[in-house]
Amino acid sequence: MKKVKVALIGAGLRGVNYLEYALQHPHELEVTAVAEPNQERRENFKTRHGLQEDLCFASWDDLFAAPKLADAVLICTQDKQHYEPTIKALRAGYHVLLEKPMSPDAQECVLMGEIAAQSNRVFSICHVLRYTNFFATIKGLLENGSIGDLMSIAHNENVGYWHQAHSFVRGNWRRKEDSSPMILAKSCHDLDILLWLAGSDCVRVSSFGSLSHFTSDQAPKGAPLRCLDGCPVADDCLYYAPKQYLTDNTHWPTSAISDDLSYEARLKALQEGPYGRCVYHCDNDVVDHQLVNLEFASGATAAFTMSAFTRDVSRTIKLMGTKGEIRGSLEKQEIKVIHFGSGKVERITFEDAGGHVGHGGGDTGLIKDFLKLVREDGNSQGLTSAYHSVQSHMMAFAAEQARVEHSVIDLKAFVESIKA
């Protein structure tokens, strides 16, 4: 088996987590270089993967200025920093694995899709859900006609109240201007999986939702701008920052607030950084709940709900067909197939997928598939090629426009307007 060499651009949590695969399977994957502007993150990644100093760069421009250092690059920068390094990587002859979303700019997504169609390089998007046993099994059941013709899908992404506060109120994805609309930043995974399961082009989109709770008019009386500045409801508030970030548990999301995870460094981060702010006094503007309705060319429909107001971080789905139903929970790793007429109920469970860890096994499946494609030197494309990923991104952009305009979007016309 040919060992694949990869360079990482953006040594944040996603990139670091994906490339744990190289440490667990060194005969398959070797990390040869990193580009990361944050010196502490760069040094940590260098040490973990045993990289030479001259192969650790402060910018992607410096990395691409060097002779070709790997077979492929994994790009895990912030959303707005996806397009430029992707284009430079493809032009330099690298295969590319790009973290989702492709870009917060619809035109850039279309351009990347066109480049993907012309390139002889592998260009895949990190839509990890397609690689889970859970969703692959549901896709197989649909293709085998287990519930007849698919008519409707009801899919929920339960964001979790604490996850919303961390990532989309205090965190990097709190503002559309700085990252993406939440339906793109958080849920392009889900729109992609709905498109895949429907097996048919999306034709119309509508959407409803808003930012309703994490606003200043919902703040408790007397709540200061920062939790540590004498909050009068500290004992009762679900979002009091020290309850989340100053415990003995320094795994994610606590690991995101500071590269130094000592108590003193975390305390300073809450006193000075974004994660110590009152959730009702932040500068966030993305929604905290949204519903998206989709119509497909086959006649099937889907209703997707994304909501902050859940305890668990989970995905649940129900698919309704002419001969039966499929009901499933990704985090519980359970699927139930209910057959009409006979009343037969099949139960399918997955014992070894790790639940929500690594997106139910999807992270590992994604990396394994990408390595296989790279070994074939771009002669085939995987489940999540950039060319195919464009449509689900357009669904997200259309959903946001429909939400803001209170309209129903014809997706074909919408895409043509983007290309114009």
RODO-856817 format. One record per residue (C-alpha): x, y, z. Coordinates in nm, 2 decimals. Example, Ala and Ser with C-alpha at 12.3 -4.5 7.8 and 13.67 -1.06 7.14 Angstrom:
<tormar x="1.23" y="-0.45" z="0.78"/>
<tormar x="1.37" y="-0.11" z="0.71"/>
# end
This chain:
<tormar x="0.00" y="0.00" z="0.00"/>
<tormar x="0.15" y="0.33" z="-0.11"/>
<tormar x="0.20" y="0.58" z="0.18"/>
<tormar x="0.03" y="0.91" z="0.11"/>
<tormar x="0.21" y="1.23" z="0.22"/>
<tormar x="0.00" y="1.53" z="0.32"/>
<tormar x="0.05" y="1.89" z="0.43"/>
<tormar x="-0.19" y="2.06" z="0.67"/>
<tormar x="-0.30" y="2.42" z="0.62"/>
<tormar x="-0.47" y="2.54" z="0.94"/>
<tormar x="-0.37" y="2.35" z="1.26"/>
<tormar x="-0.70" y="2.41" z="1.45"/>
<tormar x="-0.91" y="2.14" z="1.61"/>
<tormar x="-1.05" y="1.99" z="1.29"/>
<tormar x="-0.72" y="1.96" z="1.12"/>
<tormar x="-0.55" y="1.82" z="1.43"/>
<tormar x="-0.83" y="1.57" z="1.48"/>
<tormar x="-0.83" y="1.45" z="1.12"/>
<tormar x="-0.46" y="1.39" z="1.12"/>
<tormar x="-0.46" y="1.17" z="1.43"/>
<tormar x="-0.51" y="0.91" z="1.16"/>
<tormar x="-0.14" y="0.95" z="1.06"/>
<tormar x="-0.03" y="0.87" z="1.41"/>
<tormar x="-0.26" y="0.57" z="1.43"/>
<tormar x="-0.17" y="0.44" z="1.08"/>
<tormar x="0.18" y="0.56" z="1.00"/>
<tormar x="0.22" y="0.30" z="0.72"/>
<tormar x="-0.07" y="0.47" z="0.53"/>
<tormar x="-0.03" y="0.84" z="0.60"/>
<tormar x="0.26" y="1.07" z="0.68"/>
<tormar x="0.23" y="1.44" z="0.76"/>
<tormar x="0.52" y="1.63" z="0.60"/>
<tormar x="0.45" y="2.00" z="0.65"/>
<tormar x="0.22" y="2.25" z="0.82"/>
<tormar x="0.11" y="2.61" z="0.76"/>
<tormar x="-0.03" y="2.78" z="1.07"/>
<tormar x="0.00" y="3.15" z="1.17"/>
<tormar x="-0.05" y="3.08" z="1.54"/>
<tormar x="0.30" y="2.99" z="1.66"/>
<tormar x="0.19" y="2.79" z="1.96"/>
<tormar x="-0.04" y="2.58" z="1.75"/>
<tormar x="0.23" y="2.54" z="1.49"/>
<tormar x="0.48" y="2.43" z="1.75"/>
<tormar x="0.24" y="2.18" z="1.91"/>
<tormar x="0.16" y="2.03" z="1.57"/>
<tormar x="0.53" y="2.02" z="1.48"/>
<tormar x="0.61" y="1.83" z="1.80"/>
<tormar x="0.32" y="1.59" z="1.77"/>
<tormar x="0.41" y="1.48" z="1.41"/>
<tormar x="0.79" y="1.51" z="1.44"/>
<tormar x="0.82" y="1.77" z="1.17"/>
<tormar x="1.14" y="1.96" z="1.07"/>
<tormar x="1.15" y="2.33" z="1.15"/>
<tormar x="1.19" y="2.42" z="0.78"/>
<tormar x="0.87" y="2.24" z="0.70"/>
<tormar x="0.66" y="2.45" z="0.94"/>
<tormar x="0.53" y="2.77" z="0.78"/>
<tormar x="0.35" y="3.07" z="0.91"/>
<tormar x="0.14" y="3.11" z="0.60"/>
<tormar x="0.01" y="2.90" z="0.31"/>
<tormar x="0.19" y="3.13" z="0.07"/>
<tormar x="0.52" y="3.03" z="0.22"/>
<tormar x="0.43" y="2.66" z="0.20"/>
<tormar x="0.33" y="2.69" z="-0.17"/>
<tormar x="0.65" y="2.89" z="-0.25"/>
<tormar x="0.85" y="2.58" z="-0.15"/>
<tormar x="0.90" y="2.28" z="-0.38"/>
<tormar x="0.61" y="2.04" z="-0.38"/>
<tormar x="0.61" y="1.89" z="-0.03"/>
<tormar x="0.34" y="1.62" z="-0.03"/>
<tormar x="0.08" y="1.44" z="-0.25"/>
<tormar x="-0.21" y="1.63" z="-0.10"/>
<tormar x="-0.31" y="1.92" z="0.13"/>
<tormar x="-0.58" y="1.92" z="0.40"/>
<tormar x="-0.72" y="2.27" z="0.43"/>
<tormar x="-0.88" y="2.34" z="0.77"/>
<tormar x="-0.87" y="2.72" z="0.79"/>
<tormar x="-1.16" y="2.95" z="0.88"/>
<tormar x="-1.45" y="2.96" z="0.63"/>
<tormar x="-1.34" y="3.28" z="0.46"/>
<tormar x="-0.99" y="3.14" z="0.41"/>
<tormar x="-1.09" y="2.84" z="0.21"/>
<tormar x="-1.09" y="2.96" z="-0.15"/>
<tormar x="-0.74" y="3.11" z="-0.19"/>
<tormar x="-0.54" y="2.82" z="-0.06"/>
<tormar x="-0.76" y="2.57" z="-0.24"/>
<tormar x="-0.70" y="2.73" z="-0.58"/>
<tormar x="-0.32" y="2.77" z="-0.51"/>
<tormar x="-0.30" y="2.40" z="-0.40"/>
<tormar x="-0.47" y="2.27" z="-0.71"/>
<tormar x="-0.26" y="2.49" z="-0.94"/>
<tormar x="0.05" y="2.36" z="-0.76"/>
<tormar x="-0.05" y="2.00" z="-0.84"/>
<tormar x="-0.18" y="1.89" z="-0.49"/>
<tormar x="-0.48" y="1.68" z="-0.43"/>
<tormar x="-0.71" y="1.87" z="-0.19"/>
<tormar x="-0.93" y="1.77" z="0.10"/>
<tormar x="-1.12" y="2.09" z="0.21"/>
<tormar x="-1.31" y="2.14" z="0.54"/>
<tormar x="-1.67" y="2.23" z="0.50"/>
<tormar x="-1.82" y="2.47" z="0.40"/>
<tormar x="-1.64" y="2.52" z="0.07"/>
<tormar x="-1.68" y="2.90" z="0.11"/>
<tormar x="-1.92" y="3.15" z="0.26"/>
<tormar x="-1.93" y="3.31" z="-0.09"/>
<tormar x="-2.17" y="3.14" z="-0.33"/>
<tormar x="-1.98" y="3.25" z="-0.64"/>
<tormar x="-1.66" y="3.10" z="-0.50"/>
<tormar x="-1.84" y="2.77" z="-0.44"/>
<tormar x="-1.95" y="2.77" z="-0.81"/>
<tormar x="-1.60" y="2.85" z="-0.93"/>
<tormar x="-1.45" y="2.57" z="-0.72"/>
<tormar x="-1.70" y="2.33" z="-0.86"/>
<tormar x="-1.61" y="2.43" z="-1.21"/>
<tormar x="-1.24" y="2.39" z="-1.13"/>
<tormar x="-1.30" y="2.05" z="-0.98"/>
<tormar x="-1.47" y="1.94" z="-1.30"/>
<tormar x="-1.16" y="2.05" z="-1.50"/>
<tormar x="-0.89" y="1.93" z="-1.27"/>
<tormar x="-0.73" y="1.58" z="-1.27"/>
<tormar x="-0.67" y="1.62" z="-0.90"/>
<tormar x="-0.88" y="1.47" z="-0.62"/>
<tormar x="-1.08" y="1.76" z="-0.47"/>
<tormar x="-1.30" y="1.64" z="-0.19"/>
<tormar x="-1.51" y="1.82" z="0.08"/>
<tormar x="-1.53" y="1.70" z="0.44"/>
<tormar x="-1.89" y="1.60" z="0.43"/>
<tormar x="-1.82" y="1.33" z="0.69"/>
<tormar x="-2.18" y="1.21" z="0.74"/>
<tormar x="-2.18" y="1.02" z="0.41"/>
<tormar x="-1.90" y="0.80" z="0.55"/>
<tormar x="-2.08" y="0.69" z="0.86"/>
<tormar x="-2.21" y="0.33" z="0.88"/>
<tormar x="-2.54" y="0.49" z="1.00"/>
<tormar x="-2.62" y="0.70" z="0.69"/>
<tormar x="-2.45" y="0.45" z="0.45"/>
<tormar x="-2.69" y="0.19" z="0.58"/>
<tormar x="-2.99" y="0.42" z="0.54"/>
<tormar x="-2.88" y="0.49" z="0.18"/>
<tormar x="-2.85" y="0.12" z="0.11"/>
<tormar x="-3.20" y="0.05" z="0.25"/>
<tormar x="-3.35" y="0.32" z="0.03"/>
<tormar x="-3.17" y="0.18" z="-0.28"/>
<tormar x="-3.29" y="-0.17" z="-0.20"/>
<tormar x="-3.65" y="-0.05" z="-0.19"/>
<tormar x="-3.69" y="-0.14" z="0.18"/>
<tormar x="-3.96" y="0.12" z="0.22"/>
<tormar x="-4.07" y="0.15" z="-0.14"/>
<tormar x="-4.05" y="0.49" z="-0.30"/>
<tormar x="-3.92" y="0.77" z="-0.08"/>
<tormar x="-4.19" y="1.04" z="-0.02"/>
<tormar x="-4.08" y="1.25" z="0.28"/>
<tormar x="-3.79" y="1.30" z="0.51"/>
<tormar x="-3.80" y="1.47" z="0.86"/>
<tormar x="-3.44" y="1.54" z="0.98"/>
<tormar x="-3.34" y="1.72" z="1.30"/>
<tormar x="-3.00" y="1.86" z="1.39"/>
<tormar x="-3.02" y="1.91" z="1.77"/>
<tormar x="-2.74" y="2.16" z="1.82"/>
<tormar x="-2.75" y="2.16" z="2.20"/>
<tormar x="-2.80" y="2.48" z="2.41"/>
<tormar x="-2.44" y="2.48" z="2.54"/>
<tormar x="-2.29" y="2.41" z="2.20"/>
<tormar x="-2.48" y="2.70" z="2.05"/>
<tormar x="-2.35" y="2.93" z="2.33"/>
<tormar x="-1.99" y="2.81" z="2.27"/>
<tormar x="-1.97" y="2.82" z="1.89"/>
<tormar x="-2.25" y="3.04" z="1.76"/>
<tormar x="-2.29" y="3.30" z="2.03"/>
<tormar x="-1.95" y="3.35" z="2.18"/>
<tormar x="-1.74" y="3.16" z="1.93"/>
<tormar x="-1.59" y="3.19" z="1.58"/>
<tormar x="-1.92" y="3.13" z="1.39"/>
<tormar x="-2.13" y="3.38" z="1.57"/>
<tormar x="-2.15" y="3.64" z="1.29"/>
<tormar x="-2.25" y="3.59" z="0.93"/>
<tormar x="-2.01" y="3.86" z="0.82"/>
<tormar x="-1.71" y="3.69" z="0.99"/>
<tormar x="-1.79" y="3.33" z="0.89"/>
<tormar x="-2.11" y="3.21" z="0.73"/>
<tormar x="-2.49" y="3.19" z="0.79"/>
<tormar x="-2.54" y="2.92" z="1.05"/>
<tormar x="-2.73" y="2.70" z="0.80"/>
<tormar x="-2.41" y="2.68" z="0.60"/>
<tormar x="-2.15" y="2.68" z="0.88"/>
<tormar x="-2.33" y="2.42" z="1.09"/>
<tormar x="-2.57" y="2.24" z="0.86"/>
<tormar x="-2.42" y="2.20" z="0.52"/>
<tormar x="-2.35" y="1.85" z="0.64"/>
<tormar x="-2.72" y="1.79" z="0.68"/>
<tormar x="-2.83" y="1.95" z="0.35"/>
<tormar x="-2.57" y="1.73" z="0.18"/>
<tormar x="-2.70" y="1.42" z="0.34"/>
<tormar x="-3.06" y="1.50" z="0.25"/>
<tormar x="-2.96" y="1.56" z="-0.11"/>
<tormar x="-2.77" y="1.22" z="-0.11"/>
<tormar x="-3.06" y="1.03" z="0.05"/>
<tormar x="-3.32" y="1.18" z="-0.18"/>
<tormar x="-3.11" y="1.07" z="-0.48"/>
<tormar x="-3.27" y="1.35" z="-0.68"/>
<tormar x="-3.19" y="1.72" z="-0.76"/>
<tormar x="-3.33" y="1.98" z="-0.52"/>
<tormar x="-3.57" y="2.21" z="-0.71"/>
<tormar x="-3.73" y="2.44" z="-0.45"/>
<tormar x="-3.64" y="2.58" z="-0.11"/>
<tormar x="-3.82" y="2.77" z="0.16"/>
<tormar x="-3.70" y="2.85" z="0.52"/>
<tormar x="-3.81" y="3.01" z="0.84"/>
<tormar x="-3.61" y="3.10" z="1.16"/>
<tormar x="-3.45" y="3.38" z="1.36"/>
<tormar x="-3.22" y="3.48" z="1.64"/>
<tormar x="-3.47" y="3.49" z="1.93"/>
<tormar x="-3.31" y="3.40" z="2.26"/>
<tormar x="-2.95" y="3.50" z="2.27"/>
<tormar x="-3.02" y="3.87" z="2.25"/>
<tormar x="-2.98" y="4.16" z="2.50"/>
<tormar x="-3.35" y="4.19" z="2.56"/>
<tormar x="-3.34" y="3.84" z="2.71"/>
<tormar x="-3.06" y="3.92" z="2.95"/>
<tormar x="-3.14" y="3.87" z="3.32"/>
<tormar x="-3.17" y="4.19" z="3.52"/>
<tormar x="-2.83" y="4.33" z="3.61"/>
<tormar x="-2.64" y="4.09" z="3.40"/>
<tormar x="-2.29" y="4.24" z="3.33"/>
<tormar x="-2.11" y="4.22" z="2.99"/>
<tormar x="-1.88" y="3.95" z="3.13"/>
<tormar x="-1.97" y="3.65" z="3.35"/>
<tormar x="-1.69" y="3.72" z="3.59"/>
<tormar x="-1.79" y="4.08" z="3.65"/>
<tormar x="-2.03" y="4.01" z="3.93"/>
<tormar x="-2.32" y="3.84" z="3.76"/>
<tormar x="-2.63" y="3.83" z="4.00"/>
<tormar x="-2.76" y="3.51" z="3.85"/>
<tormar x="-2.43" y="3.32" z="3.83"/>
<tormar x="-2.57" y="3.02" z="4.03"/>
<tormar x="-2.87" y="2.98" z="3.81"/>
<tormar x="-2.76" y="3.08" z="3.46"/>
<tormar x="-2.72" y="2.79" z="3.22"/>
<tormar x="-2.45" y="2.98" z="3.04"/>
<tormar x="-2.23" y="3.11" z="3.33"/>
<tormar x="-1.89" y="3.07" z="3.17"/>
<tormar x="-1.69" y="2.92" z="3.46"/>
<tormar x="-1.94" y="2.63" z="3.48"/>
<tormar x="-1.83" y="2.53" z="3.13"/>
<tormar x="-1.47" y="2.63" z="3.11"/>
<tormar x="-1.31" y="2.62" z="3.46"/>
<tormar x="-1.37" y="2.26" z="3.55"/>
<tormar x="-1.13" y="1.97" z="3.55"/>
<tormar x="-1.25" y="1.87" z="3.21"/>
<tormar x="-1.03" y="2.04" z="2.95"/>
<tormar x="-1.15" y="1.85" z="2.65"/>
<tormar x="-1.35" y="2.03" z="2.38"/>
<tormar x="-1.51" y="2.28" z="2.40"/>
<tormar x="-1.29" y="2.40" z="2.68"/>
<tormar x="-0.98" y="2.32" z="2.47"/>
<tormar x="-1.10" y="2.59" z="2.22"/>
<tormar x="-1.07" y="2.89" z="2.45"/>
<tormar x="-0.69" y="2.88" z="2.50"/>
<tormar x="-0.39" y="2.70" z="2.37"/>
<tormar x="-0.26" y="2.69" z="2.73"/>
<tormar x="-0.51" y="2.48" z="2.93"/>
<tormar x="-0.38" y="2.57" z="3.27"/>
<tormar x="-0.64" y="2.70" z="3.51"/>
<tormar x="-0.47" y="3.04" z="3.52"/>
<tormar x="-0.47" y="3.07" z="3.14"/>
<tormar x="-0.83" y="2.97" z="3.11"/>
<tormar x="-0.93" y="3.22" z="3.38"/>
<tormar x="-0.75" y="3.49" z="3.19"/>
<tormar x="-0.92" y="3.38" z="2.87"/>
<tormar x="-1.26" y="3.43" z="3.04"/>
<tormar x="-1.16" y="3.77" z="3.18"/>
<tormar x="-1.03" y="3.90" z="2.84"/>
<tormar x="-1.15" y="3.68" z="2.55"/>
<tormar x="-1.48" y="3.61" z="2.38"/>
<tormar x="-1.57" y="3.30" z="2.58"/>
<tormar x="-1.61" y="3.49" z="2.90"/>
<tormar x="-1.89" y="3.72" z="2.77"/>
<tormar x="-2.25" y="3.70" z="2.88"/>
<tormar x="-2.44" y="3.52" z="2.61"/>
<tormar x="-2.70" y="3.79" z="2.61"/>
<tormar x="-2.45" y="4.06" z="2.55"/>
<tormar x="-2.25" y="3.93" z="2.26"/>
<tormar x="-2.22" y="4.06" z="1.90"/>
<tormar x="-2.38" y="3.74" z="1.75"/>
<tormar x="-2.63" y="3.76" z="1.47"/>
<tormar x="-2.67" y="3.41" z="1.34"/>
<tormar x="-3.00" y="3.23" z="1.40"/>
<tormar x="-3.06" y="3.01" z="1.70"/>
<tormar x="-3.33" y="2.80" z="1.53"/>
<tormar x="-3.42" y="2.75" z="1.16"/>
<tormar x="-3.65" y="2.53" z="0.95"/>
<tormar x="-3.57" y="2.45" z="0.59"/>
<tormar x="-3.82" y="2.29" z="0.35"/>
<tormar x="-3.69" y="2.12" z="0.04"/>
<tormar x="-3.87" y="1.98" z="-0.27"/>
<tormar x="-3.68" y="1.74" z="-0.50"/>
<tormar x="-3.73" y="1.66" z="-0.87"/>
<tormar x="-3.86" y="1.31" z="-0.78"/>
<tormar x="-4.15" y="1.47" z="-0.59"/>
<tormar x="-4.01" y="1.38" z="-0.25"/>
<tormar x="-3.99" y="1.65" z="0.02"/>
<tormar x="-3.78" y="1.71" z="0.32"/>
<tormar x="-3.82" y="1.92" z="0.64"/>
<tormar x="-3.50" y="2.00" z="0.82"/>
<tormar x="-3.49" y="2.16" z="1.16"/>
<tormar x="-3.18" y="2.30" z="1.33"/>
<tormar x="-3.23" y="2.41" z="1.68"/>
<tormar x="-3.01" y="2.53" z="1.97"/>
<tormar x="-3.28" y="2.44" z="2.22"/>
<tormar x="-3.19" y="2.08" z="2.29"/>
<tormar x="-3.00" y="1.91" z="2.57"/>
<tormar x="-2.81" y="1.67" z="2.36"/>
<tormar x="-2.60" y="1.73" z="2.05"/>
<tormar x="-2.75" y="1.48" z="1.81"/>
<tormar x="-2.91" y="1.40" z="1.48"/>
<tormar x="-3.23" y="1.22" z="1.44"/>
<tormar x="-3.41" y="1.13" z="1.11"/>
<tormar x="-3.74" y="0.98" z="0.99"/>
<tormar x="-3.78" y="0.87" z="0.62"/>
<tormar x="-4.13" y="0.79" z="0.50"/>
<tormar x="-4.19" y="0.57" z="0.19"/>
<tormar x="-4.48" y="0.40" z="0.01"/>
<tormar x="-4.41" y="0.07" z="0.18"/>
<tormar x="-4.26" y="0.16" z="0.52"/>
<tormar x="-4.06" y="0.40" z="0.74"/>
<tormar x="-3.71" y="0.43" z="0.86"/>
<tormar x="-3.64" y="0.60" z="1.19"/>
<tormar x="-3.29" y="0.66" z="1.32"/>
<tormar x="-3.06" y="0.83" z="1.57"/>
<tormar x="-2.70" y="0.89" z="1.47"/>
<tormar x="-2.57" y="0.93" z="1.83"/>
<tormar x="-2.76" y="0.63" z="1.96"/>
<tormar x="-2.64" y="0.44" z="1.65"/>
<tormar x="-2.98" y="0.29" z="1.60"/>
<tormar x="-3.20" y="0.24" z="1.29"/>
<tormar x="-3.55" y="0.10" z="1.29"/>
<tormar x="-3.72" y="-0.01" z="0.97"/>
<tormar x="-4.10" y="-0.04" z="1.00"/>
<tormar x="-4.28" y="-0.23" z="0.72"/>
<tormar x="-4.64" y="-0.16" z="0.63"/>
<tormar x="-4.89" y="-0.44" z="0.60"/>
<tormar x="-4.68" y="-0.71" z="0.78"/>
<tormar x="-4.60" y="-0.49" z="1.07"/>
<tormar x="-4.25" y="-0.63" z="1.07"/>
<tormar x="-3.99" y="-0.41" z="1.25"/>
<tormar x="-3.62" y="-0.45" z="1.18"/>
<tormar x="-3.37" y="-0.30" z="1.43"/>
<tormar x="-3.02" y="-0.23" z="1.32"/>
<tormar x="-2.75" y="-0.11" z="1.57"/>
<tormar x="-2.38" y="-0.03" z="1.54"/>
<tormar x="-2.17" y="-0.11" z="1.83"/>
<tormar x="-1.83" y="0.01" z="1.73"/>
<tormar x="-1.88" y="0.35" z="1.56"/>
<tormar x="-1.81" y="0.56" z="1.86"/>
<tormar x="-2.14" y="0.74" z="1.88"/>
<tormar x="-2.09" y="1.12" z="1.83"/>
<tormar x="-1.71" y="1.09" z="1.85"/>
<tormar x="-1.56" y="1.17" z="1.51"/>
<tormar x="-1.91" y="1.22" z="1.37"/>
<tormar x="-2.01" y="0.85" z="1.43"/>
<tormar x="-1.70" y="0.72" z="1.26"/>
<tormar x="-1.74" y="0.95" z="0.96"/>
<tormar x="-1.41" y="1.13" z="1.02"/>
<tormar x="-1.21" y="0.81" z="0.99"/>
<tormar x="-1.41" y="0.70" z="0.69"/>
<tormar x="-1.35" y="1.03" z="0.51"/>
<tormar x="-0.97" y="1.01" z="0.56"/>
<tormar x="-0.96" y="0.65" z="0.44"/>
<tormar x="-1.15" y="0.72" z="0.13"/>
<tormar x="-0.94" y="1.03" z="0.05"/>
<tormar x="-0.62" y="0.83" z="0.08"/>
<tormar x="-0.76" y="0.56" z="-0.15"/>
<tormar x="-0.85" y="0.83" z="-0.41"/>
<tormar x="-0.51" y="0.99" z="-0.39"/>
<tormar x="-0.34" y="0.65" z="-0.44"/>
<tormar x="-0.54" y="0.63" z="-0.76"/>
<tormar x="-0.39" y="0.97" z="-0.86"/>
<tormar x="-0.72" y="1.14" z="-0.93"/>
<tormar x="-0.86" y="0.88" z="-1.17"/>
<tormar x="-1.18" y="0.87" z="-0.97"/>
<tormar x="-1.38" y="1.09" z="-0.74"/>
<tormar x="-1.53" y="1.00" z="-0.40"/>
<tormar x="-1.86" y="1.04" z="-0.23"/>
<tormar x="-1.80" y="1.41" z="-0.15"/>
<tormar x="-1.62" y="1.55" z="-0.45"/>
<tormar x="-1.63" y="1.93" z="-0.48"/>
<tormar x="-1.82" y="1.91" z="-0.81"/>
<tormar x="-2.11" y="1.73" z="-0.64"/>
<tormar x="-2.09" y="1.93" z="-0.32"/>
<tormar x="-2.18" y="2.26" z="-0.49"/>
<tormar x="-2.55" y="2.18" z="-0.51"/>
<tormar x="-2.59" y="2.12" z="-0.13"/>
<tormar x="-2.41" y="2.45" z="-0.07"/>
<tormar x="-2.65" y="2.62" z="-0.31"/>
<tormar x="-2.93" y="2.48" z="-0.11"/>
<tormar x="-2.79" y="2.64" z="0.20"/>
<tormar x="-2.74" y="2.98" z="0.03"/>
<tormar x="-3.10" y="2.96" z="-0.11"/>
<tormar x="-3.24" y="2.87" z="0.23"/>
<tormar x="-3.08" y="3.17" z="0.39"/>
<tormar x="-3.21" y="3.40" z="0.12"/>
<tormar x="-3.56" y="3.24" z="0.15"/>
<tormar x="-3.55" y="3.30" z="0.53"/>
<tormar x="-3.45" y="3.66" z="0.50"/>
<tormar x="-3.68" y="3.74" z="0.21"/>
<tormar x="-3.98" y="3.52" z="0.33"/>
<tormar x="-3.98" y="3.36" z="-0.02"/>
<tormar x="-3.97" y="3.03" z="-0.20"/>
<tormar x="-3.66" y="2.99" z="-0.41"/>
<tormar x="-3.64" y="2.81" z="-0.74"/>
<tormar x="-3.30" y="2.65" z="-0.71"/>
<tormar x="-3.21" y="2.63" z="-1.08"/>
<tormar x="-3.29" y="3.00" z="-1.13"/>
<tormar x="-3.10" y="3.08" z="-0.81"/>
<tormar x="-2.78" y="2.90" z="-0.93"/>
<tormar x="-2.81" y="3.07" z="-1.27"/>
<tormar x="-2.82" y="3.41" z="-1.10"/>
<tormar x="-2.51" y="3.32" z="-0.91"/>
<tormar x="-2.33" y="3.23" z="-1.23"/>
<tormar x="-2.44" y="3.54" z="-1.41"/>
# end
